[in-house]
Amino acid sequence: MSKSRDLESHMDELGDRARRYANDAGDTARGWVARGRSAAARFDGDGYRRRIARAAEDLADETSYRYRRVKRHVSRHPVATAAIVAGTIGAFLLLRQALRGNDED
């Protein structure tokens, strides 16, 4: 009985972490949208500005869609969730390191 409670507690912690990382990803996407809009404002063409804004909004929508899909998957397959969370965290950290390395150059 305690093993199932431990597993349930551990999965709740993983779910909290996943939510936190998803919120961070959403904040990052919103930041990209804002940065995209401000960068597009520097260009004259109104069409170019619209394309950049739409692309950023599409990215935010895709991120939201994938988060909802993963959330459904989490409720159905808790063991697979741990693997997904670990992979997502690893990918996020690698991407962050790669982008940070490009900014320093």
Secondary structure, 3 states (H helix, E strand, C coil): CHHHHHHHHHHHHHHHHHHHHHHHHHHHHHHHHHHHHHHHHCCCCHHHHHHHHHHHHHHHHHHHHHHHHHHHHHHHCHHHHHHHHHHHHHHHHHHHHHHHHHHHC
